[in-house]
Structure formats: structure tokens, C-alpha cells
Amino acid sequence: MKTRTLFATALTALSLSASLGAFAQSTDTTLYRYGLDLDIAQVISIEVPNSPQCEVVTAKMTYRNSAGEVEALNYEQLSSVCANQN
């Protein structure tokens, strides 16, 4: 009985992992440009790369639009190190 439960749990975890991988691959990333009309209903995540120096980095925002579809947007910003410099 324990083996059957363990197998079912492992199978569920594997299928969930495959679903999340497909979800992550399904969003096309748009590059932000000035004047772009954005439809953002809910921000899901914002990923900003770490940088040891003050420079422009490309951040990625994943969000849900008003129709409920998940979209991703790349945009440029200054790294967080720049805020600490005089």
C-alpha cells in the first residue's frame, strides 16, 4: 500500500512539473518601447538580474491581462547598485 501511494505521489509531482514547464514556455516576451499600450490587470512576477556594478539591465515582468491571459514584458532599468552610489 505504501509503495502505491509513493508511486502516485511521484507521478503527480512529475506531471505538475511538466505542466509548469509548459506554462513557463508558453508566454511570449514583448520588448517594451515608449508609448506601448499595456493591459496589466495583475503582476505575477518581476525578475531583475543582479549586477555588481551600476549599469542598465534587462528586467522581465510576467503579468495577467484583463482577459486573464499571461503575458511577459522585457524592459530596461538601472541595476539596484546605482541607487547606493552618489
Buried (B, 14 or more C-beta within 10 A) or exposed (E): EEEEEEEEEEEEEEEEEEEEEEEEEEBEEBEBEEEEEEEEEEEEEEEEEEBEEEEEBBBBBBBBEEEEEBBBBEBEEEBEBBEEEE
